[in-house]
Amino acid sequence: MPQNHSSGRSAFSSFSMVKIIQYVAVAVLVLGAFYYLWMRPPSLNPITDRRAAEALALVQTHRAQGYPTILQAMTEHVRSMSERNRVARLGEWRVKQVEGDLYEIRVQLRDQGVTGQWFEREFIWHADLSLKKVNAASLAADGVTPKEPDAAP
């Protein structure tokens, strides 16, 4: 009785094909991860840009109305809303270089009102690293940032 070797070859062939597909899938995932890391905008992670991180720190540690810093004012608002059984969410801080030493820092704050409706405010500041100065660039940020005294002429 002759032996049939074709079933052994097809099993080996399908095993090889599965291995090849697995290696291709892993290669695609690895290449995709490298592509993402290479192409993502630097504004996603301000810590990779030393100047952007400095601008973010300048804004977050700047004096706020009623609080020692802007960051403390924002987190205290979220905490106080939680104590009143309301939800408030502070978004991620985003940093974008406008030109030279001027950076724009943005953060969104979402509050849930009494009726359950959501209100969203965007706080925008401009940080000038050469002058070490922070200016409110939105109405919401203006309510948190104290006014600078006018210089005598």
C-alpha positions as a LaTeX table, in Angstrom:
\begin{tabular}{lrrr}
\hline
Residue & $x$ (\AA) & $y$ (\AA) & $z$ (\AA) \\
\hline
Met1 & 0.00 & 0.00 & 0.00 \\
Pro2 & 1.63 & 3.26 & $-1.06$ \\
Gln3 & 1.85 & 6.09 & 1.46 \\
Asn4 & 0.34 & 9.45 & 0.64 \\
His5 & 2.91 & 12.21 & 1.32 \\
Ser6 & 0.69 & 14.99 & 0.00 \\
Ser7 & $-1.17$ & 15.39 & 3.33 \\
Gly8 & 2.17 & 15.85 & 5.16 \\
Arg9 & 3.28 & 18.46 & 2.66 \\
Ser10 & 0.01 & 20.40 & 2.90 \\
Ala11 & 0.23 & 20.39 & 6.71 \\
Phe12 & 3.82 & 21.68 & 6.53 \\
Ser13 & 2.81 & 24.23 & 3.90 \\
Ser14 & $-0.08$ & 25.58 & 6.00 \\
Phe15 & 2.19 & 25.69 & 9.09 \\
Ser16 & 4.74 & 27.74 & 7.12 \\
Met17 & 2.03 & 30.06 & 5.84 \\
Val18 & 0.74 & 30.68 & 9.40 \\
Lys19 & 4.28 & 31.50 & 10.55 \\
Ile20 & 4.77 & 33.92 & 7.66 \\
Ile21 & 1.47 & 35.67 & 8.41 \\
Gln22 & 2.43 & 35.99 & 12.09 \\
Tyr23 & 5.81 & 37.52 & 11.23 \\
Val24 & 4.22 & 39.94 & 8.76 \\
Ala25 & 1.63 & 41.02 & 11.37 \\
Val26 & 4.33 & 41.66 & 13.99 \\
Ala27 & 6.44 & 43.59 & 11.45 \\
Val28 & 3.45 & 45.76 & 10.50 \\
Leu29 & 2.72 & 46.53 & 14.17 \\
Val30 & 6.36 & 47.44 & 14.87 \\
Leu31 & 6.60 & 49.62 & 11.77 \\
Gly32 & 3.30 & 51.30 & 12.67 \\
Ala33 & 4.57 & 52.10 & 16.17 \\
Phe34 & 7.79 & 53.59 & 14.77 \\
Tyr35 & 5.83 & 55.60 & 12.21 \\
Tyr36 & 3.55 & 56.99 & 14.94 \\
Leu37 & 6.51 & 57.97 & 17.13 \\
Trp38 & 8.26 & 59.60 & 14.17 \\
Met39 & 5.25 & 61.53 & 12.81 \\
Arg40 & 3.37 & 62.68 & 15.92 \\
Pro41 & 3.41 & 66.44 & 16.45 \\
Pro42 & 5.68 & 67.71 & 19.23 \\
Ser43 & 2.77 & 69.53 & 20.85 \\
Leu44 & 1.45 & 66.19 & 22.10 \\
Asn45 & 4.30 & 65.98 & 24.58 \\
Pro46 & 5.71 & 69.35 & 25.64 \\
Ile47 & 8.37 & 67.68 & 27.76 \\
Thr48 & 10.28 & 66.62 & 24.62 \\
Asp49 & 10.73 & 70.31 & 23.78 \\
Arg50 & 12.61 & 72.03 & 26.61 \\
Arg51 & 11.34 & 75.50 & 25.68 \\
Ala52 & 7.72 & 74.31 & 25.48 \\
Ala53 & 8.06 & 72.69 & 28.91 \\
Glu54 & 9.48 & 75.96 & 30.25 \\
Ala55 & 6.52 & 77.90 & 28.81 \\
Leu56 & 4.05 & 75.43 & 30.34 \\
Ala57 & 5.76 & 75.71 & 33.74 \\
Leu58 & 5.76 & 79.52 & 33.47 \\
Val59 & 1.97 & 79.55 & 32.95 \\
Gln60 & 1.12 & 76.86 & 35.50 \\
Thr61 & 3.19 & 78.54 & 38.23 \\
His62 & 2.04 & 82.08 & 37.40 \\
Arg63 & 0.04 & 83.91 & 40.06 \\
Ala64 & $-3.74$ & 83.45 & 39.90 \\
Gln65 & $-6.60$ & 85.45 & 41.34 \\
Gly66 & $-7.35$ & 84.00 & 44.75 \\
Tyr67 & $-4.75$ & 81.21 & 44.50 \\
Pro68 & $-0.97$ & 81.01 & 44.54 \\
Thr69 & $-0.76$ & 79.55 & 41.00 \\
Ile70 & $-2.92$ & 79.06 & 37.91 \\
Leu71 & $-2.57$ & 75.28 & 38.19 \\
Gln72 & $-3.80$ & 75.35 & 41.79 \\
Ala73 & $-6.75$ & 77.54 & 40.80 \\
Met74 & $-7.77$ & 75.12 & 38.07 \\
Thr75 & $-7.44$ & 71.98 & 40.21 \\
Glu76 & $-9.21$ & 73.67 & 43.13 \\
His77 & $-12.15$ & 74.50 & 40.85 \\
Val78 & $-12.42$ & 70.84 & 39.82 \\
Arg79 & $-12.21$ & 69.74 & 43.48 \\
Ser80 & $-14.84$ & 72.26 & 44.66 \\
Met81 & $-17.23$ & 71.17 & 41.91 \\
Ser82 & $-16.78$ & 67.57 & 43.07 \\
Glu83 & $-17.64$ & 68.57 & 46.65 \\
Arg84 & $-20.91$ & 70.07 & 45.35 \\
Asn85 & $-21.69$ & 66.78 & 43.55 \\
Arg86 & $-21.06$ & 68.35 & 40.16 \\
Val87 & $-18.65$ & 67.10 & 37.58 \\
Ala88 & $-15.81$ & 69.21 & 36.21 \\
Arg89 & $-13.10$ & 67.93 & 33.92 \\
Leu90 & $-9.80$ & 69.61 & 33.22 \\
Gly91 & $-8.37$ & 68.67 & 29.84 \\
Glu92 & $-4.76$ & 68.23 & 28.85 \\
Trp93 & $-2.47$ & 71.22 & 28.74 \\
Arg94 & $-1.39$ & 71.92 & 25.16 \\
Val95 & 1.61 & 74.00 & 24.15 \\
Lys96 & 2.27 & 75.49 & 20.73 \\
Gln97 & 5.10 & 77.74 & 19.66 \\
Val98 & 3.70 & 80.91 & 18.08 \\
Glu99 & 6.98 & 82.52 & 17.06 \\
Gly100 & 10.44 & 82.82 & 18.59 \\
Asp101 & 10.10 & 82.89 & 22.37 \\
Leu102 & 6.31 & 83.29 & 22.33 \\
Tyr103 & 4.30 & 80.17 & 23.20 \\
Glu104 & 0.56 & 79.59 & 23.42 \\
Ile105 & $-0.73$ & 77.37 & 26.24 \\
Arg106 & $-4.30$ & 76.04 & 26.16 \\
Val107 & $-6.43$ & 73.93 & 28.48 \\
Gln108 & $-10.13$ & 73.14 & 28.34 \\
Leu109 & $-12.38$ & 72.97 & 31.37 \\
Arg110 & $-15.77$ & 71.26 & 31.16 \\
Asp111 & $-18.34$ & 71.91 & 33.90 \\
Gln112 & $-21.66$ & 70.21 & 34.38 \\
Gly113 & $-24.39$ & 72.66 & 35.30 \\
Val114 & $-27.32$ & 72.16 & 37.66 \\
Thr115 & $-29.55$ & 70.93 & 34.84 \\
Gly116 & $-26.94$ & 68.44 & 33.62 \\
Gln117 & $-25.93$ & 70.57 & 30.67 \\
Trp118 & $-22.18$ & 70.75 & 29.98 \\
Phe119 & $-20.32$ & 74.04 & 29.63 \\
Glu120 & $-16.91$ & 74.16 & 28.05 \\
Arg121 & $-14.38$ & 76.95 & 28.45 \\
Glu122 & $-11.00$ & 77.18 & 26.81 \\
Phe123 & $-8.30$ & 78.97 & 28.75 \\
Ile124 & $-5.52$ & 80.41 & 26.57 \\
Trp125 & $-2.35$ & 82.13 & 27.74 \\
His126 & 0.65 & 83.50 & 25.88 \\
Ala127 & 4.00 & 82.94 & 27.57 \\
Asp128 & 6.94 & 85.07 & 26.49 \\
Leu129 & 10.08 & 83.23 & 27.58 \\
Ser130 & 12.46 & 86.11 & 26.85 \\
Leu131 & 10.48 & 88.49 & 29.10 \\
Lys132 & 9.30 & 85.74 & 31.52 \\
Lys133 & 5.81 & 87.17 & 31.16 \\
Val134 & 2.36 & 85.52 & 30.98 \\
Asn135 & $-0.66$ & 87.20 & 29.35 \\
Ala136 & $-4.22$ & 85.95 & 29.25 \\
Ala137 & $-5.31$ & 85.47 & 25.62 \\
Ser138 & $-8.91$ & 84.39 & 26.22 \\
Leu139 & $-11.79$ & 85.74 & 28.27 \\
Ala140 & $-11.78$ & 82.61 & 30.45 \\
Ala141 & $-8.06$ & 82.96 & 31.18 \\
Asp142 & $-8.55$ & 86.65 & 31.90 \\
Gly143 & $-10.83$ & 85.71 & 34.80 \\
Val144 & $-8.06$ & 83.62 & 36.40 \\
Thr145 & $-5.01$ & 85.76 & 35.63 \\
Pro146 & $-4.51$ & 88.87 & 37.78 \\
Lys147 & $-4.04$ & 92.18 & 36.02 \\
Glu148 & $-0.55$ & 93.61 & 35.93 \\
Pro149 & $-0.31$ & 97.09 & 37.48 \\
Asp150 & 0.16 & 99.80 & 34.89 \\
Ala151 & 3.71 & 101.10 & 34.75 \\
Ala152 & 4.15 & 104.78 & 35.49 \\
Pro153 & 5.02 & 106.76 & 32.32 \\
\hline
\end{tabular}
